[in-house]
Amino acid sequence: MSTALKLESDPLSRIVVATDFSDTATLALDRAIEIAYRHKSEIALVHVMHSEIPPLAAPEMVVIPPNYEDLIQEACLEGLHHTADRVRDAGIDVSEHLERGRAAPSISEAANALGADLILIGTRGNTGFKNLLLGSVAEEVVRIAQCPVLTVHPADTRPIEPVRRVLFPTDFSEASDQALSVACRILIGTSETKILLVHAYHITASIVPLGGFRGGVVPLFVDNAQHLAEQMTLPSVEALRSRGFEVEVHVMRGDPAEVVTDLAAEQDTDLIVMGTRGHSKIRQLLLGSTAERVVEHASCPVLTVHQLDEPLD
């Protein structure tokens, strides 16, 4: 692997928890409290206020008070105070931050300004056309945040720690190695964790005609791709095993996001760890990213580590 893995736990000084005061946001906060307690971290609660008047079916029948925005702000501040009390009751330092604007960019910018080591956010798990056209705030945060992001899914009440089974999808890139290194420092922290290393490969559609449209892909191409991928996992496996981890390798043909989410459910993993790189808006619209699709559909928490295309100044 291109990055060194350290088993000791790095401190997380500040964890940003994005909240919309929903049940899933409360679940994310509970997970953040667990992590903050071990790391002696401060939690920064961030809520993004939406003051725009929502569309109304019969606006002529509704009277909007002139102080509408003030009332919304008052309710948001009350929600932040109430949520912060939950953190204080756990003996953890907490700060409250009310932002305005689009949710995902505001959360990411707040995390940058606060020097956050981790963002923790809940995701609703939308499907179908709503997800295709709008996406979710969590997915956009995963795409644009500069610090690691841990997403928590509805009804997933298992504790974040201890992390016993980690699914690590890799494309053998620096981003993948960086993600696992970060996970080892902030969440895994023990060689007792079992790592399921998975690589999913595609056979490009351009070679299908070589086998005839009825016969599908030529078996030789599948065998070669499988063998090459297995060989490429060896350095990662050796590096992990040399540090005391138990490693199980899965090299599978198929769509990466589907392979990862299906395997995570089958293996009852505690955490998925993956790197992500920013994509252009056009590519994002047409294809989406593997990381965002995994965040949307995974059955367990997902830790994503964003690799910037260019280093920060």
N, C-alpha and C positions, 0 to 999 in steps of 0.2 A: 504494500500500500504506500501511497506517496506521502501520507501524513503519519506521524507517530501517535500511537494511542496511549493515553495515560489513564491508569486505573484510579488514581486518586481523584477525589471530588473537588472541582473548582467551586469557589463560592459564587452564588448568584446574589449580587448586591441588591438588585431591584428587578422585580417581576411586574410587568404591566398586565393587568387583567382587564380585558374589554368586556363591558357589561351593557346589556339592554334591559336588565332587570327580569329577564325571562327565567324559566326553570332551568334551561340549559346553561344560561350564564351563571346561575347559582351553582350548578354542578361544576362548571369550570372554576369558579371561585374556591369551592371546596378542595379541588385538586391543587390549586395554587397555594392554598393554606398548608396542605401537606408538604409541598416542596419547600415553601418559605420557612416552615418550622425547622426542617433539617438543615437548610442552608443559612438560617438566621437572616433571611432576606426581608427587605421592605416590599410591600405590595403597593403599587400605584393603580388605583381604580380609574379607568377612563370610560366616560360615557359621551357619546356624540349626540348632541341635541338636534332634533329636526323640528324647526319652528314653522315650516311651511304648512299651510292649511291643506289637509287632505282633500281629494276630490269628493264631492258630495252628490248623491243621487238627486236630491232636491234642494239645492242651495238656497232657494227662495224661502224655504221653510225653516232654515236654521239661522239664528242670530249669532254672529261671531263677536265676542266682546272686544272692545278696543285694546284691552290689555292682554290679548290672547298670548302673545310671545312671553310676557312676564309670567303668566300663569304656567306656561310650559316650562320655563326656566325654573320656577319655584318647585314644580313637581320633580324635575330632574335632580335638582339639588337635594331635595328630600330623599329621593331614591338613593343617591350617592351616600348621604349621611347614614341612612339605614343599613346599606350594604357595608359601609366602613365599620359600623358598630360590630358587625359579625366578625370582621377581621380582628378588631381590637379585643373582642372577647376571647379570641384564640391566643392573645398575647403577642401579636405581630404588629409592627409599625405599619401605618397605612397613610397614604395621601389620596386626595380626591381631585379629579381633573374633569371639568366639563368643557367639552370641545364643541365647535360648530363646523358644519360642512358635510362633505361626503364621508361616510363612516370609515371605510378602509383607509383612504389616504390620511384622514385625521388621526386614526389609531397609530398608523405607521410613523407619522410625523411626531406624535406625542412620545412614542417609544424612543425615537432618535433624540428628541430634546431632553428626555429624562435619563438618557444613557442606560436604557433597559438592557438586561442580559437575556431576557426571555419574554415573549408575548404569549399569554394563554387566553384562548378564545373558544367559545362553543360554536358548533355548527349545527344547522337544522337538518341537514341531509335531504335537500330538495332533489326531485327527480323530474325527468320529462322536460317539456318545453319551457317551464318556468326556469329551470336550471340552465338550459341552453341559452336563453335570451338574457337572463339577468344575472345568473350566477349567485353566489352568496358572499356576504361580507368576509367570512372566514377564508374563502378561496382567494379573494382579492388580496387580503392581508398576506396570505402565504406567498402570493406572487410578488408583492412589492416590498415586504418588510426586509430590513437589513439585518435584523437579529433573528435568532431561532424562534420558531413559532410552534407551540404545542396546541393542537386542536383536540377538543373533547366532544364526543357525540351524545345525542340524547339517549337517556336511559342507561348509559354506560356508567354504572355506579361503582365499578371496581376501583380500588385505590391505585394511584399512579405508581407508588412504590410499595414493596420492592418490585423491581422489574426483573422477572425471571426468564421470560422468553421474548426476544427481540427479533423482528423480521427486518432484514436489511436488504432492500433492493439495490442492486448496483449495476451501473453501465460501465464500470471500470474507469470512471472519470475522476478528476480531482474533486468535483463537487460531491460525489458519492463518498469518497474517502473522508472529506472534511466533515460531512454530516455524521458519520459514525464516530469520528474523533470527538466531536462536540457532545454527542450523546454519552460517550464513555465518561466525559468529564463532568457533565451536569446531572445525568440521570442514572446511568448504569452503575458505574463506580465499583463493581465487584466482578471478579472472574467467575463467580458462580452462575452468572447469567449465560443462558444458551442463546447463541446467535444463529438464526436461520438466514443464511446468505442465499439470495435468489437473484437469478438473472433470467429475464425473459427476452427472447429474440424473435424477430420477424423474418419471414421469407418474403422478399419484395414481390409484389404482384407482377413485375415486369418479366420475371422468369417463368411464370406459370405456363405460357404457351410452349415452352420447351418440353413440357411433359404432356402436352395435349390438354385441351380444356376439360376433357372428361377425366383424365388421369390425375389431374391436380399437379402438385409440385413434385419434381423429380426427387426420389428418395435420397439420391446422392447429395443434393443440396442440403437437405435436412440433416443428414448424418454429418456432413462437414461442418455445418453451423453448430450443431450440438457439441461436436468434439472440440471445435475452436473455443466455444464459450466455456466448456469445462476446463480447458487448459488455462484460460485467462483468469479463472477463479483461484488458481493455485497460490499465487503470491498473497492474495488477501487472506485465504484460509491459513496459510503458514504464519502470517503476521499475527492473526488473531489467536491461533492455537499456541504460539510462542508466548503469549501473554496470559495463558491459562484459560481462555474461553473454550467452551465446548461449541463446536461449529458443525452445522448440518447444511449441506449444499443442495440447492434445488436449481437446476438449469432446465427451463421449460420453454416450449414454443407457444407463442400467443401474444395477445395484447398485454403490454406490461401492467397497466392499471388493473385489468381483470385478473391477471395471474396473481398480483400482489394481494388484492382484496379477498379473492377466493382462498388463497393459501393462508392468509391471516385468520380467516374464520375457521378453516379446517384445523389449524394448529393451535387455536385459542391463544394467540400471542397477546402479550401485555402492551406492546408498543411497536409501531412501525417507525423506522428512522430512514429518512431519505433526503438527498440533496435536491435542490431545484434551481433552475436558471430562468431568468426573465425571458419572455418571448415577445415578439412584436404583436401589436393588437390584431393584425390580420390573422397571424398564425394562431393566436389565442382564440379568436372567434371561430375559426374553422376546425381546429383540432383540439384545443384545450391542451393543458399540460398533464403529464402523468401524475405529478404531485397533487395538483388540484383535484383530479378525478379520484385519486386515492383518498384525499381528505374528505371528499364528498360521500364516498361509499364505504369506507373502512368500518369495521366493527369494533375497533379499538382506537385509543389515542394515536395521533400521528405527530411526530416531531420532524419539522422540515427546517433545513438549514439552507439559506439562500446564498449562492455564490454570485457576487457581482461580476458583470462582464469586464469592468475596469476597476482597479483598486481605488479606494477612497483616498482623496488628497489628505 
